Amino acid sequence: MERMQIRRSSGRRLSGRGLTVVSLLALSAAALTGCASGKATGDGAGQATATAAGGSTSGTKSNGKASIYVIGGKADDPFWSAIKRGGEDAAKLVKAGGGSVTFLGPQNYDNLGPDAAKLTLTALSQNPSAIVVPDWVPENQDAAIKQAVAKGVRVFVYNAGGVEAAKRTGGIKYIGSDDYEAGKAGGVKFAESGAKNILCVNTVPGAANSEVRCKGIADGAKSKGAKAKQLPLPSSNFGNPSAVTQAIKGALLKDSDVDALVTIGVQDADSAASAIDQAKAGDKVKLGTFDLSDSQLTRIKSGKQLFAIDQQPYLQGFYSVSMANQYLSYGVLPPQNPLLTGPLLVTADNVDAAIAGTKAGVR
């Protein structure tokens, strides 16, 4: 999310062959999915998607059974599907103990900050034991997160916000990647591959994680003598491949100096690949993206894409739910904060291992 706008207040398995480690993967938590479908509505947040694993979704705090709520992205966002898969696998142990895990997400990213805050309050109204939540837009979300903490709910911040968000809001841990370091790694890779003028395409401008990704790209490029700038697009374009393609194509035709493109997510990367083809710039413009998908790996293997930066969303979902359950059940808590799941840089050198991970359904 592996996605979000402040002005509008909107918003994968290590191989023995060794993926390029940009940040070391921190230690794992105990394994824990079976789930049944349900629905919840976040007031004003659009209809949320919700899935409960195990027993009742309310009152579990008082009877000693863990009730964990996970706030995530859109149900049809492939990145969040990987996070949910990890969370569902971890939920097996929660269910075995008589507890439950419920997943909530917005219908779109047009008003992500307020929507995520309302979903947090929706979860809080169910008397949960713990809430797992990204801090995408702090100015909108922090008050809701602090309200949960003040009521004694254990909060784990994951995916976005970093350890600073956990400390600021009273969260117990941060689980996820370091978006700034991930961006720096991408910027360095571009520059070392000959790129001089990089364009960071941001379809959710203002969101904390996407902004810091583009900043990392710029700083990494600068450290190697290259430069980068951002192409901010309306968050309503997210999930609209045609609109993103045309915007990127227009930018390439307007500025012939651009020789590298990086996108904040895989859907935008597919649009960027189309834009490069339509602008007939395939022999000049290198492509990179944050996150993984089959199409990214196929292009990397064929030489049409330079890299993908993997934050391992499966592990974010798995570790977050596992850690919350272990802490609620036994007071067990890894000392590392943040608990990093990446980033890892996937290139032609290690793409086969990443492809194996996608076939297993965990990347």
Salt bridges, closest charged atoms under 4 A:
GLU2 OE2 - ARG3 NH2 3.57
ASP76 OD1 - LYS74 NZ 3.61
ASP77 OD2 - ARG3 NE 2.92
GLU88 OE2 - LYS84 NZ 3.87
ASP89 OD2 - ARG85 NE 3.32
ASP135 OD2 - ARG168 NH2 2.91
ASP142 OD2 - ARG168 NE 2.56
ASP179 OD1 - ARG213 NE 2.93
GLU192 OE2 - LYS224 NZ 3.72
ASP219 OD2 - LYS215 NZ 3.15
ASP255 OD2 - LYS229 NZ 2.93
ASP270 OD1 - ARG299 NH2 2.97
ASP291 OD2 - ARG3 NH2 3.60
ASP291 OD2 - ARG213 NH1 3.84
ASP310 OD1 - ARG12 NH1 3.31
ASP310 OD2 - ARG363 NH2 2.31
ASP352 OD1 - LYS301 NZ 2.73
